[in-house]
Amino acid sequence: MRWVAALAAAALLGACTSDPAPRPDPPLPSASNPPPAETSAPAAPATRPLVLAVNARRPPIQVPAAVARWVTEGRVDDWEQLGQPPGPLRVTDRTTRLRHLPMDTVAVVVADAMGPAVRAIEVDGVDPLRDPDDYPIQVTGPAHPPVTTLTVVGDLMLGRGVAGRHPLRPMAGRLAGADITVGNLESTMARLGPPTQDPVTDSFFAAPAVRADLRDAGFDVLGLANNHLGDFGERSLVRTVDLVRAGGFAAFGAGRDLTAAREPVILERHGISFAFTGFNAIGETPEAAPGHPGALSVSMPPRTGPLDEAELQRVLRDVRRLSRRVDVVIVMPHWGTQYVHRPEPVQEAVARRLVAAGADLVVGGHPHVVQGAAQVGDALVVQSLGNFVFDMDFRAETMEGLMLEATFWGDRLVAADFAPYRLGADFAPRPVPRAESDSILDPFWEFSDLAAVRQSRR
């Protein structure tokens, strides 16, 4: 806390100097004594938030500014003083980037040190990373980079038992509040051929009218690389891609041929470019090939294995090219085993190779339940967020999940919050208080490692 105290002392010294002796009035201006030229006031120095950081596993914490200042002054030593269950609290000042914090520690850091392995305490209801200019505790420093918020949700299935229920409305305001909102659309919007899976239980069709619900909820990007886009044949697949784009959404992961399926989505927000790509490792939807519609695919366990190295290398080459072209690369694989919280070892191995190729964020889907997350270098890997909208009411764990709310400063991920929700009888997700979310968060944290794993990119 030495440098915090020094800043405070300097400010106090400036405030306590005695008034100077009075000066005589200046002479009136005249031709021989023109008035001085007007000068603009000096610009205020740029500042950055001074953040109170805790381990990411701790629940969200809000404190008044006065309490936050007590923390920076070393006057807080029990969690009860921060409105949490009582227990010893240790305060430390760290100047390096935070990759892990003990559960008993609050770190006082300049905002640049933050990352997805830690959580910022809100002060006077303000998040220092999402709303840095409104945050009440600042230190002198260079102006912060542009702030971009990204929300990623899990599997969206708007047909079958969900049809006609408008399940996105309860979360629409929160979803639309992000600069970019993305999800995996797990159905077709056309039935131009016979069902390719069980016509009653496993061939998913959602009417094109669901595009209005998706627009109203603020979705910008839809991933199509999954095992249900092909449920009514290749013509329906191509028609669905066209309908999604005609509805005003950017789409990636599938198309009328391999070139189209490999085409990424690139969006710019606040001068920062974000690229999205994804692949299907589950099968069932045809693999895109030269001259043949389908999803961008990588064969791998447990459904389509063994790992097809040539197909993976194709995706890795795309990621490398994107990393040289844009600021942030996001990959959304469709992989893993259904209804299982533990990810397959191959998921973790492929995720590390995606990060090594240049991915900044990897978010998987298909298991229909939450799986863990890991920090790999400065990148974040999330194996599965679970279902966001689905009619799988035969299991409790398929009716709940996590919404990833990420914050980027420039091209760097500085925060990742996992917001729990449950689906109601109408299959609509609604937020769950942290005190009631153990069934969602416990398996997530059990299989998570947010202490950074160092890795070089190649």
N, C-alpha and C positions, 0 to 999 in steps of 0.2 A: 504493500500500500504506500510505499515511499513516494512514488511519483504522483499519486493522487494527492497526498498531503502537500507536496511541493506546489502543485497547481493551486490548491486552496490557499496556501500561504501567500503565493504571489498575488492572487486576487485580493486577499485581505490587505496586503501591504499597499496596493493601489488605492483601496477604498479608505485607508486610514491616514493618508498624508494630510498635513495641516493646510489651511487655505493660504494662498500667497498674499503678500501685502497689497493694498489697493493701488491701482495705477492711475495717473492723471488721464482725464478725458482726452481723446485724440483730437487734433485740430480739425476744424470744419473743412470739407473738400473745397477746392478752388481750382482755377485754371492752372496755377502753378503747383497745386497739390491735389491731383485727381484722386477720386476714390479708388481704393484697391480693387483689382479685378476679382469677381466672384469665383470662388473655388468650390467644387463639390465636396461633400463630406467623404472622408475615406470609407471604403467599403468595409463592412464587418468581416472579421476573419472567418474562414470556413471552419465548420465543426463536424464532428462525427459522434454518434451515440457512444456513451460509456455503458456497457451492457453488464447485467448480472446474469451469468450463465450457470445452468445446473445440468446434471445428467439427463439425457433424453428420456429416460424411463420415468422420471418424476412427472407428476401431473402438471398441467398448466398452473402457474402461480401469478397472481396479481398483487401488487403492493402500492401504497401511496408513495409519492415522491419523497416524503420525509423519511419513511422507513428505508427506501432505497439508498438515501444518503447516509443513513446510519450504517448500512452494510458497507458502503465505500469507506467509511471512517473506522471500520473494525469494531463497531459497537453492538453487533448482533452475533450471538453464539448459540442460539437454540432455534430450531425450525418453527417452534410455536410463535416466535416473533414475526414469522412470515405467514402466519395463518395455517400452518401445517401441523400434523401430529408432532408432539414434542420429541426432541432428540438432539444430541450434540451437532452443532453446525460449525464448519470450519470455513473461513474466508481466505482466499488467496488472490493475488494479482498475477496474471500471466500475460506475457507479451508475445508468446508464440501462438500459432494456430492451434485451436483446441481439437484434439482427436479423441479425447476421453476425459471424463471427470469422475472421481469417486462419488458415490451416492451421498456422502455427508458433506460435500463441498459446494460452495458458491464461488465462482471465479469472477472477478471484476476485470473486464477486458474491453479494449476498444473493439468496435463492431467487426472490424476486419478479421479478427481472430476466430469468428464463429464458423460453425460447420454443422453438418447433419447429425453428428454424434452428440450434440448438446442442445439444450433448449434455453431460449431467452425468457427471463421474467418480464412480464408486462408491468409498466410503471404508469400509474394514473390511467390505466386502461389502454395504453399505447404500446404496440409491439415495436421495438427499436429497429427491427430489420425490415418489416413491411411498411412502416410509417416513420422513417428516421427523422424527417424534418419536424415532426410533432412531438418527438420524444423529449422529456423534460431535462434529462441529464446528458450534457454534451461536453466534449473536450475539443480543444483546437486541433485541427488537422485538415488534410485535403478534403475537398467536397466528395461525397460518396458517389459511386457509379450509379447508373440508372437501375431502378428496382423493377423487377418483373416477377409477377406471381403466376404460378402454374398449378392447376389442379388436375390430378389424374385419378380416374375411378376405375373400378374393375369391370367385370363382364356385364353388358347391357343386353337383355333379351326382352324385347317389347311385344312379342307375340304370344301364342298359346294362351295360358291362363291370365297373362298380363294384359291382353288386348283390350283396348277401350277404357282402361282404368286411369290414365294420365299419372303414372307413378312418379314422375320427375318433379311435380309441382311443389311438394313440401321442401325440396332442397334447391329449388330453382334460384332463389336469391343468392344463396351462398355459392352455387356453381357459377353463376353469371358474374360474381364479383371478382373472379380471377382474370388476369390478362389473357391467359390461354387455358381452355378447358378441353380435356381429351378423354376418350373412353374407347373400349373395344365393343363394336356393334356385332353381336353374335346372332345374326339371323339374315335371311334374305328379305328383300322388299318386292320380290316378283315370284310368280309361280308359272313359268313358261314351259315347264317340263314336269314329269312325275317326280315324287319325292325320292330322294336317294338314300334316306335312312328311314327308320320306322315312321310311317305317315302320321301316327297319332302322337307318339311320345318324343321323337327325336328329330323331326324335320321342322325347323323353326322358320315361320313366315311372320313378318310384321308389315302391316299396311303402310304404304308411303305416307299416309297422314301422320305417322309418328314423327315425321320430320319437324312438324310444327312444335311438338313437345320438346324435341331436342334443341330447336332454335330458341324457344322460350327459356329453356334452362341454361342457355349460354354456351352450348358446346360449339367449339371451333373446329376440332379435328376428330375424326373417327378412324380407328384402326379396323381393318377388314381381314387381316391375316389370321384366320381361325378355322375351326373344323366344321362350321355351320354355314358359311357363306355359300357353299356349293350344294345346299340341301335340296334345291329344285333344278339342278343341272347347270351347265355352262352358260346357256342363254340367260337364265335368271341371274347368274352371278354377274355377268357383264351389265345386265340391265340394272342391277342393284348398285353397282359402282356408279353408273351414270345418274341414277336417281339421287344418290347421296350427294354427288357434286352439284347436281342441278338444284338441290335443296339448300345450297349455300355453305356446305361443309367441305373442308379439305379432307381427302381420304388417302390412305396409304396401305400397302401390303397386298393388293390384289389388282387384277386388271385383265384386259383382253389378251395379253401375252406376257412373256417374261419381262420384256423391257418395261411395260407399263406397271407390272407388279413391283419392280425394283425402284420405280420413281418415288423419291421421298417427298414429303411435304416440308416446305420451308416457309416459315412465318417470321416476320420481324416485329418486334415490340421495343419501343424506346431506343431504337438504334442497335439492338442486339438481335442476331439471327438465330432461330431455333429450327433444327431439322428433326423430322420424325420418320422412322422406318420400323418395320417389324416383320416377323416371319411366323409361319405355322409349323409346329413340330408334332402335331397330333394326327395328321392325316385327314381322311374323309373328304374334305374339300380337295379338288384336283390340284396338283402342283402346276404352277404356271411354267410354261415352256415356250420356246420360239414357235409362234403361230398358234398357241393353244392357251385359252383362258385358265385362270386359276389364281391361287395364292402363292406368294413367295414362300418357299418351304425349305426346311432343313430337317432331314430325317435324323432322329435321335431317340434314345430310350425315354420313357418306357413303352411308347406306342409305335414308333416307326423306326426304331434303332436297328442295327448299331449306328453310331454317329457317322453321318456321311460327311467326310472331311471336305470333299469338293464343294458341296452345297454350303457348308459353313464358311469356307474360304471366300465364296462369292459374297456372302453377307459381310464378312470382315473387310473385304476390299471396298465395298460400298461405304462402310463406316469410316475407313481411313480417308477416302475421298471427301466425305462429308466433313470430317474433322478439319480438313485443310480449307474448306469452303465456307463454313459457318462457325458461329461462336459456341453453340451448344448442340450436342447430338444426343437424341433420346431414342432408345431402341425398346420396342414392345414385343417380346416373344410370346407365343402361345404354346405352353409346354407343361410338363409335370404330370403328376398322378392326381386324379379326382379324389376329393374328400379326405386328403391327407395333408396334415400341417407340415410334415417334414419334407423339404424339397429333395428331389433326386440329386445325387452327387454330380451327375452330368450337368444339371442346371447351374450349379455353382461353378463348375469348370468352364462352361461356355460363357457364363457371365463375365468371368475374369478375362477371357480372351476378347470379349466385346469391349471391355474397358481398356485393355491394352491397345486395341485398335483405335480408340478415340472416343468411345461412348462416355458421356457425362452422367447419364441416368439410364438405368435399365429397369423396366417395370413389366413383370410377367402377368399372364392370365391363364385361365382354364381350370385350375384345381377346384374352383368354386368355394374354397375356404381360404382363410388367411395363411400365408407362410411368412418366413422371416425376412429381414433386411440385413444388409452388410455394407459397410463403407470399404471401398477398395481404392486406396489412394485418396484422391479428392472426389471420386465418383460414388454414387449411391446405387446399390442393386436391391430391388424389391422383388422377391420371387412371386408373390401373389397377393392381391388386395382383397380377394374374395368376390362374391357376387355384389353388384351394385343394384341391379334390378333383375330379378329372376323369379320364377314361380316354383322353386325347389323347396316347398314347405314340408317336405318329408324328413328334413333334418334341421336341428336348431342352428348348427354352425354354417349351413348354406343360406341362412336368412339373416346374416350379419356380416360385417366387413369393415374395412378401413378406407378412408379417403385420404390420399396423399395431397397435402397442400405445401408446395415447395416455393421457396423464395430465392431468387437469383439476384446478386449484385453484379452487374455487368454479365460476364460469362461464368461466374462462379456460384455454385450452390452453397448458400450460407445457412439455410434452415430447411428442415423437412418435418412437418407435423403430420401425425397419423391420427385422423379424427374418426372415432368409432361411430357406427350407426347400426340400426336393426331395421329389417323389413317388416312391415305390418301385414295384416290380413289382406290389404289391398296391394301388397308387393311393393309398396313405396318405401324407400329408405328414409329414416328420420334419425337425427343425432341422439346419441346415448350419453348421459352424464358419465364422467369418468368413474364415479363411485359404483356404477352399475355395469361396467364394461369389462370385468375380469375375464369373462368367457371369450372375449374378442382379443384383448391385449395380452393375456397370459400366454397363449400359444404363439402369438407373434413374437413376444420378447424371448420366449424359450428358444426359438430357432433364429434369433437375430444376433449379429455381432457388429455393433456400431463403433467399436474401437478400430481405427483405420488399419487396413492391411496395405502395406506399402507395395506398390507395383509400378514398374516402368512401362511406358507405352512404346509400342513398336509399329 
